[in-house]
Amino acid sequence: MPEQAGPGPLKVRVLERVQETADAVSLVLDAELPYAPGQFLTLRIPGGAARCYSLASSPHTGEPMRITVKRVPGGRGSGWVCDTVAAGDELEVLAPAGTFTLGPGGLDGDLLLVAGGSGITPVLSLAKSALAAGRGRVALLYANRDPGSVIFRGELRGLAEEHPGRLAVVHWLESLQGLPTAGRLGALVAPYVGRDAWLCGPGPLMDAAESALRAAGAPGGRIHRERYFSLSGDVFAPAGLPAPVPPAGGGALAEVELDGSVHTVAWERGTPLLDVLLAAGVAAPYSCREGACSACCCRVVEGEVTMARNEVLDGQDLAEGYVLACQALPLTDRVRLSYG
């Protein structure tokens, strides 16, 4: 599992605004937050909303943190960032989160990266990290509509020149080559079936790339897809719960170890653990609060829980006792959990 993110909203200042393409903007941030390659930041959007944007920077290169946002037609968050945010502005964010990361030892292996459009953002973070801190080779297949849509064109060229023999970049332009179907991608991905593959972009592209890899013999366990999600509410808003009361009539007790301290709180059966902890004044980490990221992940040490929703933990995570606090509900009268 990735390392836990820190708790609560944070303030960061925009150092620089970079117009990457006609409809994509990068924000360079004055922030020193711990993060893993491929993770994202959750931004507070004016009017009571929040959006998640991937980090294009690498924690292994010494560069400042940078998020990149591509305009979505009618998009509330992307429109605000692309039209309004400027250098010197202060943003409210949650700590970096997400599971689209290489994990222990992943920096040293050979990688296949497949990106489409703004999906290049976390993929670039993975590539730069592997090249800077690892020893393996990186192959990147990057699909776009046309030459004007290619984000980070100059940076990718510079990385390839800086790391000859270790980074190979292949561009796919729909205006010239048509849609990237599984059949058309087969010959491009076949030489890399022995590598871990990381896919990020529009669903049809990821489907096509995964189908091409599987047809070429790549094991499913080595194919990793980024999961896009849109937050339905304002995750920065307080939980709005009353102060905890001793459990009665079906309530439970939760003993939670966090940052070296143990907190005992009443846990009503229908209330997610994260809401109970926040209402009790416990600075538990979180980001999406909708079961779609891993920022609130913790492990059940004793007792049993169920989850109302889970879009990020796999079978191995569940077998090891990991749960999402924002979706966890008690099944036993006493539950012990750890964020360690």
C-alpha positions as CSV (number, residue, x, y, z in Angstrom):
1,M,0.0,0.0,0.0
2,P,1.2,3.6,-0.6
3,E,2.2,5.7,2.3
4,Q,-0.6,7.6,4.1
5,A,-1.3,11.2,3.1
6,G,-1.5,13.8,5.8
7,P,-4.7,15.0,7.4
8,G,-6.9,18.0,6.6
9,P,-6.8,20.9,4.1
10,L,-3.5,22.7,3.3
11,K,-2.8,26.1,1.7
12,V,-0.3,26.2,-1.2
13,R,0.7,29.2,-3.4
14,V,1.0,29.1,-7.2
15,L,4.6,30.0,-8.2
16,E,4.1,29.9,-11.9
17,R,1.4,29.2,-14.5
18,V,2.5,27.4,-17.7
19,Q,0.4,27.2,-20.8
20,E,1.2,23.7,-22.0
21,T,-1.2,23.6,-25.0
22,A,-4.2,25.7,-26.1
23,D,-6.4,23.8,-23.6
24,A,-3.9,22.5,-20.9
25,V,-2.3,24.5,-18.1
26,S,0.3,23.5,-15.5
27,L,0.4,25.1,-12.1
28,V,3.9,25.1,-10.4
29,L,3.3,25.1,-6.6
30,D,5.2,26.5,-3.7
31,A,4.8,23.3,-1.6
32,E,6.9,20.6,-0.1
33,L,4.4,17.8,0.5
34,P,5.5,14.1,0.6
35,Y,4.1,12.2,-2.4
36,A,4.7,9.2,-4.6
37,P,5.1,9.3,-8.4
38,G,1.7,9.2,-10.1
39,Q,-0.4,10.6,-7.2
40,F,-2.8,13.5,-7.4
41,L,-3.8,16.6,-5.4
42,T,-7.4,17.4,-4.5
43,L,-8.2,21.1,-5.1
44,R,-11.0,23.1,-3.5
45,I,-13.1,24.7,-6.3
46,P,-15.0,28.0,-5.5
47,G,-18.7,27.4,-4.9
48,G,-18.4,24.2,-2.8
49,A,-16.8,21.7,-5.0
50,A,-13.5,19.7,-5.3
51,R,-11.5,18.2,-8.1
52,C,-8.5,15.8,-8.3
53,Y,-5.6,16.6,-10.6
54,S,-2.5,14.5,-11.1
55,L,1.0,15.6,-10.3
56,A,3.3,15.9,-13.4
57,S,6.4,16.4,-11.2
58,S,8.6,13.8,-9.6
59,P,9.6,13.6,-6.0
60,H,13.0,12.2,-7.1
61,T,14.2,15.1,-9.3
62,G,14.2,18.1,-6.9
63,E,11.7,20.0,-9.1
64,P,8.8,21.9,-7.5
65,M,5.4,20.2,-7.3
66,R,3.3,20.7,-10.5
67,I,-0.2,19.7,-11.4
68,T,-1.5,19.8,-15.0
69,V,-5.1,20.5,-15.9
70,K,-6.7,20.0,-19.3
71,R,-9.9,21.9,-20.0
72,V,-13.0,19.8,-20.2
73,P,-15.9,21.3,-22.1
74,G,-18.3,22.6,-19.5
75,G,-16.0,21.5,-16.7
76,R,-16.4,23.5,-13.6
77,G,-13.0,22.8,-12.1
78,S,-10.9,22.7,-15.2
79,G,-12.6,25.9,-16.5
80,W,-11.7,27.7,-13.2
81,V,-8.1,26.6,-13.3
82,C,-7.6,27.3,-17.0
83,D,-9.3,30.7,-17.0
84,T,-8.7,32.1,-13.5
85,V,-5.9,30.7,-11.5
86,A,-2.7,32.8,-11.8
87,A,0.8,33.0,-10.3
88,G,0.6,34.3,-6.7
89,D,-2.8,32.8,-6.0
90,E,-3.4,30.6,-3.0
91,L,-5.0,27.2,-3.4
92,E,-6.6,25.0,-0.8
93,V,-5.7,21.3,-1.3
94,L,-5.7,18.0,0.4
95,A,-2.5,16.0,0.8
96,P,-1.4,13.9,-2.2
97,A,-3.2,10.6,-2.6
98,G,-3.8,7.8,-5.1
99,T,-2.6,4.3,-5.9
100,F,-1.3,4.7,-9.5
101,T,2.2,4.4,-8.1
102,L,5.2,2.2,-8.8
103,G,5.4,0.8,-5.2
104,P,8.6,-0.6,-3.5
105,G,11.2,-1.7,-6.0
106,G,9.1,-0.5,-9.0
107,L,11.6,2.2,-9.9
108,D,14.2,-0.3,-11.0
109,G,12.2,-2.4,-13.3
110,D,11.6,-2.0,-17.1
111,L,8.3,-0.2,-17.7
112,L,5.8,0.2,-20.5
113,L,3.8,3.4,-20.1
114,V,0.6,4.1,-22.2
115,A,-1.0,7.5,-22.0
116,G,-3.7,9.4,-23.9
117,G,-4.3,13.2,-23.7
118,S,-4.0,14.6,-20.2
119,G,-3.4,11.0,-19.0
120,I,0.3,11.8,-19.7
121,T,0.4,13.8,-16.4
122,P,0.8,11.0,-13.9
123,V,2.6,8.9,-16.5
124,L,5.2,11.6,-16.9
125,S,5.7,11.5,-13.1
126,L,6.3,7.8,-13.3
127,A,8.8,8.1,-16.2
128,K,10.8,10.9,-14.7
129,S,11.0,9.0,-11.3
130,A,12.1,5.8,-12.9
131,L,14.8,7.5,-15.0
132,A,16.1,9.7,-12.1
133,A,16.0,7.1,-9.3
134,G,15.8,3.7,-11.0
135,R,18.0,1.7,-13.4
136,G,15.4,0.2,-15.8
137,R,14.3,1.2,-19.3
138,V,11.1,3.0,-20.1
139,A,8.9,2.8,-23.2
140,L,6.2,5.4,-23.6
141,L,3.3,5.2,-26.1
142,Y,1.5,8.6,-26.1
143,A,-1.8,9.0,-28.1
144,N,-3.3,12.4,-29.0
145,R,-5.7,13.9,-31.6
146,D,-3.1,15.9,-33.4
147,P,0.3,17.6,-32.9
148,G,-1.2,20.6,-31.2
149,S,-2.7,18.3,-28.5
150,V,0.6,16.9,-27.3
151,I,1.2,18.0,-23.7
152,F,4.9,18.1,-22.6
153,R,6.2,17.6,-26.1
154,G,9.4,19.5,-25.4
155,E,9.9,17.9,-22.0
156,L,9.5,14.4,-23.4
157,R,12.0,15.2,-26.2
158,G,14.5,16.5,-23.6
159,L,14.1,13.4,-21.4
160,A,14.7,11.1,-24.4
161,E,17.9,13.0,-25.3
162,E,19.1,13.0,-21.6
163,H,18.5,9.3,-21.3
164,P,19.5,7.6,-24.6
165,G,18.9,3.9,-24.6
166,R,16.7,4.1,-21.5
167,L,13.6,6.1,-22.7
168,A,11.8,5.5,-26.0
169,V,8.8,7.7,-26.8
170,V,6.3,6.7,-29.6
171,H,3.6,9.3,-30.5
172,W,0.3,8.2,-31.9
173,L,-1.7,10.9,-33.6
174,E,-5.3,10.1,-34.5
175,S,-5.2,12.7,-37.3
176,L,-2.6,10.6,-39.1
177,Q,-3.0,7.1,-37.8
178,G,-6.7,6.8,-36.8
179,L,-8.1,5.5,-33.6
180,P,-5.7,3.4,-31.5
181,T,-7.5,0.0,-31.5
182,A,-6.3,-3.2,-29.9
183,G,-5.4,-4.6,-33.3
184,R,-3.4,-1.5,-34.3
185,L,-1.6,-1.4,-31.0
186,G,-0.6,-5.0,-30.9
187,A,2.7,-4.7,-32.8
188,L,3.7,-1.7,-30.7
189,V,3.2,-3.3,-27.3
190,A,4.2,-6.8,-28.1
191,P,8.0,-6.2,-27.5
192,Y,7.2,-5.1,-23.9
193,V,4.9,-7.9,-22.6
194,G,7.5,-8.8,-20.0
195,R,7.3,-5.4,-18.4
196,D,4.9,-3.8,-15.9
197,A,2.5,-1.7,-17.9
198,W,0.9,1.5,-16.6
199,L,-2.1,2.8,-18.5
200,C,-3.7,6.2,-18.1
201,G,-6.1,8.0,-20.5
202,P,-9.6,7.8,-22.0
203,G,-11.3,4.5,-21.2
204,P,-11.3,3.2,-24.9
205,L,-7.6,3.7,-25.1
206,M,-6.9,1.8,-21.9
207,D,-9.2,-0.9,-23.0
208,A,-7.5,-1.2,-26.4
209,A,-4.0,-1.2,-24.8
210,E,-5.0,-3.8,-22.2
211,S,-6.6,-6.0,-24.8
212,A,-3.5,-5.8,-27.0
213,L,-1.2,-6.6,-24.1
214,R,-3.3,-9.6,-23.0
215,A,-3.5,-10.9,-26.6
216,A,0.3,-10.7,-26.7
217,G,0.6,-12.8,-23.5
218,A,1.0,-10.2,-20.8
219,P,-0.2,-11.4,-17.4
220,G,-3.2,-9.3,-16.0
221,G,-1.4,-8.8,-12.7
222,R,1.3,-6.7,-14.5
223,I,-1.2,-4.3,-16.1
224,H,-2.1,-1.3,-14.0
225,R,-4.9,1.2,-14.9
226,E,-5.5,4.7,-13.5
227,R,-9.0,5.1,-12.3
228,Y,-10.6,8.4,-13.1
229,F,-13.4,9.6,-10.8
230,S,-15.4,12.8,-10.3
231,L,-16.2,13.9,-6.8
232,S,-19.9,14.4,-6.3
233,G,-19.6,16.7,-3.2
234,D,-17.3,19.1,-1.4
235,V,-14.8,16.9,0.5
236,F,-13.5,20.0,2.2
237,A,-16.8,20.5,4.1
238,P,-16.9,19.4,7.7
239,A,-18.5,16.1,8.4
240,G,-21.3,17.8,10.2
241,L,-21.7,15.1,12.8
242,P,-22.7,15.6,16.4
243,A,-20.2,14.9,19.2
244,P,-19.7,11.2,19.8
245,V,-21.7,9.6,22.5
246,P,-21.2,6.2,24.2
247,P,-22.5,3.4,22.1
248,A,-25.9,2.0,23.0
249,G,-28.5,-0.1,21.2
250,G,-26.2,-1.6,18.5
251,G,-23.3,0.9,18.6
252,A,-19.6,-0.1,18.5
253,L,-16.3,1.1,19.8
254,A,-13.4,1.8,17.6
255,E,-9.8,1.8,18.8
256,V,-7.7,3.6,16.2
257,E,-3.9,3.8,16.2
258,L,-2.7,6.9,14.3
259,D,0.7,8.6,14.5
260,G,1.7,6.8,17.7
261,S,-1.5,7.6,19.6
262,V,-4.6,5.4,20.2
263,H,-8.0,7.0,20.0
264,T,-11.1,5.3,21.3
265,V,-14.4,6.6,19.8
266,A,-18.0,5.6,19.7
267,W,-18.9,4.2,16.3
268,E,-22.6,4.2,15.3
269,R,-23.4,1.3,13.0
270,G,-24.5,3.4,10.0
271,T,-21.7,6.0,10.2
272,P,-18.5,5.7,8.3
273,L,-15.4,5.5,10.4
274,L,-13.8,8.6,8.9
275,D,-16.8,10.7,9.8
276,V,-16.7,9.5,13.4
277,L,-13.0,10.2,13.7
278,L,-13.3,13.7,12.2
279,A,-16.2,14.5,14.5
280,A,-14.2,13.4,17.5
281,G,-11.4,15.8,16.5
282,V,-9.0,13.0,15.3
283,A,-6.9,14.3,12.4
284,A,-7.4,11.2,10.2
285,P,-6.1,11.4,6.6
286,Y,-8.6,11.5,3.7
287,S,-9.0,12.9,0.2
288,C,-12.0,11.9,-1.9
289,R,-14.3,10.6,0.9
290,E,-16.1,8.5,-1.8
291,G,-14.2,5.2,-1.8
292,A,-12.3,6.1,-5.0
293,C,-8.8,6.8,-3.6
294,S,-6.6,5.3,-0.9
295,A,-5.8,8.4,1.2
296,C,-7.9,7.1,4.1
297,C,-6.7,3.5,4.0
298,C,-6.2,1.8,7.3
299,R,-5.9,-1.8,8.5
300,V,-8.3,-3.8,10.7
301,V,-6.3,-5.4,13.5
302,E,-9.2,-6.9,15.4
303,G,-12.9,-7.2,14.7
304,E,-14.8,-7.0,11.4
305,V,-16.0,-4.2,9.2
306,T,-17.8,-3.9,5.9
307,M,-17.4,-1.2,3.2
308,A,-20.3,0.6,1.5
309,R,-18.1,1.2,-1.5
310,N,-14.7,0.2,-2.8
311,E,-13.2,1.2,-6.1
312,V,-9.5,1.0,-5.2
313,L,-8.5,-1.9,-2.9
314,D,-7.9,-5.2,-4.7
315,G,-8.3,-8.8,-3.3
316,Q,-4.8,-8.9,-1.8
317,D,-5.4,-5.6,0.0
318,L,-8.7,-6.9,1.4
319,A,-7.1,-10.2,2.5
320,E,-4.4,-8.2,4.4
321,G,-7.2,-6.4,6.3
322,Y,-7.0,-3.0,4.6
323,V,-10.2,-0.9,4.4
324,L,-11.2,2.6,3.4
325,A,-12.1,4.6,6.5
326,C,-14.5,6.8,4.5
327,Q,-16.6,3.7,3.6
328,A,-16.0,1.4,6.7
329,L,-18.9,0.4,8.8
330,P,-18.6,-1.9,11.9
331,L,-19.9,-5.5,12.0
332,T,-18.6,-6.3,15.5
333,D,-19.0,-4.4,18.8
334,R,-15.3,-3.7,19.0
335,V,-12.9,-2.9,16.2
336,R,-9.2,-2.1,16.4
337,L,-7.6,-0.4,13.4
338,S,-4.2,1.0,12.6
339,Y,-3.0,3.7,10.2
340,G,0.6,2.5,10.8
